[in-house]
């Protein structure tokens, strides 16, 4: 009986580890980049600003790994749904860069956003300023970045935002402007080893 139980547990072990081991990491983003917390999920939402400087982005210090890992997060538009908001196609482009400013990947989120659009959970915002009253994350896209072995620092920065209404497009690429929101930041170590071939 015990042998059967042990064999069952051992058979299930590879399935449990298939997603990788979740490892602790440190978010070193400036506190002023915190938009707030999700009232249902408790997740922290961060604003991504347009920059080429890793220190000005959502800076994350990853732990040492022997095989590399998977750095993941959810990307959202950052939109101000004022009473005068007119329906538009919103394109949000962000970039993940390393500590030295080298691009690791560029990611795009495109959605038609109407004045009646709502996010999937209310956000308890940090800022009480009038300018932030109508600001909300919208839409959700999961992003995964494969990381290299060893220690690594990555930063999520804004690149460009394009708002299109009819034949008119407004492109925002001014450094320091907040154009995106990020949540569910996670890191898991890779579990797959290198397959050796025998001649």
N, C-alpha and C positions, 0 to 999 in steps of 0.2 A: 504494500500500500504506500509506504513512504517512498519507495523507489519510483513508483508511478507519479507521485506528487512532485518529486525532484525532477524527473524527466520532463514533466509538463512545465514547471517553472523555468527550466533551462531552455526549453523550446520557445518560450515566450520572451526570453531576455533579449534576443536580437531585435524583436519588434519594438520593445520598449525603448531601446537606445537608438532606433533608426533616425529620430529627429535630432540627435545630437544632445550633448549635455549642456544645459543652460548654465552659463557662467556669470559671476558677478562682474559688473563693469561700472565705470564712473562717468556720469554726465557732468561735464565741466562748463556747460553753457552759462552765460551770464544770467543772473536772476531776472533781469528785465526782459528776457526772452520768454518767460513763462506766461502763457495766455491765461491758464487756469487749470482746473481739474474737472473731469467729467463727473456729473452728479450721480450717474448710475454706475459707471465703471471704476471711478476713482483714479483713472489714468490722468497723467499730467500731459497737457498740450503745450507745445513750444512753438513760438513764431520763428520762421526762417527769414532772415534778411538777405538782401542782395549784397554779396561780398565775394572777394577772392581771398580774403584773409581767414584762415581756419579758426583763429581765435575769436572772430566775430560771429561765427556760426554756432550751430548746436554741436558743440565739441564733445566727443565721446572718447574716453580712454579705455581701450579694450585690453583684456589680460593676455598674458603670454599663452600661446597655443602651439602645440607641436605640429598639428596638421592644418591649421587655419580654421576658419569657422564661417558662420552665417550671421551677418549683421542685418537686422530687419527693422522696419518701421512702417507706419501707415502715413500716407501723404494726403493732405486735404488742401483745397483752395482756402484762401483767407479773403472773405468778401464782406463788405459793409452793406448790409441790406437795409438801407435807409428807406423811409416812406416814399421817396422819389426814385428809388431804384427801378431801372428799366431792364427788361429781359435781355440777356446777352450770352454769347458763347465765351467762356472763360478758359484760357489756356495758362496753366501754371507749370513752369519749368524750374526744377531745382537740380543741384549738383552735389554729389558726395566727393569731397576732396580729402587728401591725407594731410597730416600735420605740416607738410612742406608746401601745400597748395596744389599738388598734382591731382588731376581729375581721376577719380575711380569710376565714375559713371554719371550720366545725365539722364534724368527721368522726367516724363511729361504726363500731365493730367489734363484732360479736356472734357468739359461738360457744358451743356446748356443750362443756365441758371436763371430761374424766374423769380419774381418778387415774392412768390409764395413758397419758394424752396425752404426746406428746414433740415437741420442736421439731425443725425440719429440719436443724439442725446444732448440735454442742456449742459452748458459749461458754466461753472462757478468761476467767473473771471477775477483776476487779480486787480486789474485796472478798473477804477470807477470813473475815469475821465469820460466826458461827454463824447469825445471823438471815437471812443471804443464801444460806445453803447450798442451800436448795431452790428459790430464786427462779429463774425461767426465762422467757424470752419464749415466747409461744405464738401460733400462727396468723400469717398474713401478709396484709396488704392494702396495695396500692400507692396512694398519694395523690399527686395532681398539682395544683399551685396555679399559676394563670396570674398572672404578675407584671406590674406596670406599667413603662413606660419610665423610665430614670433609675436612680440608686442606690437601694437599698432594704435595710432590715434586717427580717428576719422571725424569729419565735420560736415554737417548738412547745411548748405547755404542756398539762398535763392539765386536764380539766374535771370529769369525774365517772366513777366506776366503780360498777357495779351487779352484785352477785352474787345470783342467784336460785336457791334450792333449794326445789322444791315451791311452796308458797304464801307462802314467806318471802323477802323481798328485803332485802339489806343495801346501802345506798347510801353511798358514800364521796365526800365533796366537801370534805374538810378541807385547807386550804392547806398545802403542803409535803409531802404524801403522794405517793409515787411510784406511779403507776397504769398506766403504759404504757412501752413500749420502742420506739425508733425506730432504723432502720438504712437503709443505701443512700441517703444524702442526696446529691442531685445537682442541678445547675442547668445549663440550656441556654438559649441566647439564641433568641428567636423568629426565624424566617427568612421568614415570610410578610409581604409588603409590603402597603400600602394600595392597593386597586384604584381607579383613577381612572375616572370615567364621563365620556363625551364626549356633549354634547347636539347 
